[in-house]
Amino acid sequence: MNTTLEIQCDGLVGPTHNYAGIAWGNLASMKHGHQTANPRLAALQGLAKMELVAGLGIPQLVLPPHERPDLGLLRRLGFSGSDAQVIRRAIRHTPPLVSAAWSAAAMWAANAASVSPSGDTADGRIHFTPANLTGQLHRSIETPTTARILRAIFSPPQFFIHHDPLPPALALRDEGAANQMRLTRAGGRRGLELFVYGIDALTQTSAAGVPGQRYPARQTAAASAAVARNHGLLSRAVVFIRQKPVAIDAGVFHNDVIALAQDNVLICHEHAFVAHTVEDIRRRYRALFQAAPVIHIVPDRRFSLAEAVDTYLFNSQLLTLPDGRRLWLAPDECQRHGLAMEVLQSLRDQGAFSLLEFINVRQSMRNGGGPACLRLRVPVTPGELAAVHRGVMLTPRLARTLREWIGRHYRDRLSPRDLADPALITESRRALDELTQLLHLPNLYDFQRR
Ligand code: SUG
């Protein structure tokens, strides 16, 4: 019997989901930029994933989308007038700014925050640090709303503590739990937290990236270290790991595109980390738990970095069911990829997991977000779970309500040209206003407070 509970917090896809092609280094975003998206289908696909997980008896929580467009961003950058005028003027001058203001990227909740469960922290509370997402303009605007949402959902201070995001500096770029993994020992509450970074930006000459590297690193060592300190983690229960630059250049813009961990099991691609990392993890795990972790390394000759990025095999959710069995929830794309299926078969044969399911989240995948990107994990005790805001916990009834809400409010086509349409501002606000009632989260958005 498994006593560990883990809430899966999924970002509900917002009504302005679109393909702007603005995430440099994220190959899927770069490839699908300026195509027509289907926000309604995207939201329904995300909801279907949440329903599947909740149906397995795992606590599933809904994180509401952010208000878009972020007109405050455009106004701060000097565009003025009525809401419609602001959009029109910004489009005339700087279209990429408008794409950023409309971005629904907050759906990728793995980037919302770093989370340390109460079993790991000095004060026995769950610690949250909203990610500053400084590396990308369209993502950096998420932080204040994310912080507000997390505070509203995980509220009683005897259980939950919310830190300020790290200062928005290149040297402190932080993209949250997408670069954080955790290993535990069966039955125990303590974990070994693994923080993965792409660059040590305080000492490397170029803060933007390793000189000569094609794509920038989106997490810095200094950011990871600051989060670990703020969360009050024991130094012997933390490992800092550096991504291999070659992986970042192949399109691994977050660690969760190349590695995943659950319970005492770590699965990673051969080129996920720099040399000696795996030995280091083994040593630190052994020192903490007096036992050996289970580590599966997928060799590049069997499954290349390009194949990993193409299929998002490692961006699966590895879920522990209430009976203790592990389920691998893979993106649908893997099912049609012979080599990905061979890797899965061999991992299953070696006992990494026992159940396998596939999920179609293609609308999100086309922007570089697989099943694991769409969710933030929060390990909890039963007492902590009971303190979470009930209105956002997914029940069959809430799922039905949300499906109807999506059907009422979402468009089934959104092209970059549609972002000039002022009617979309009103439509999105109407949808979100109603959503706050459905989730019992009043006055969440700025437009409701004015
Ligand atoms: O930050 N895509 C997101 C995808 C995030 C995936 N998250 C994890 N791996 N955990 C990003 O690159 C695309 C936006 C656009 O092009 O419209 C985008 O932001």
Residues whose N, C-alpha, C, O or C-beta is under 5 A from the ligand:
A	BS01	SUG	N18 Y19 A20 G21 I22 A23 N26 S29 A105 W108 A110 N111 A178 H254 D256 N367 G368 G369 C373
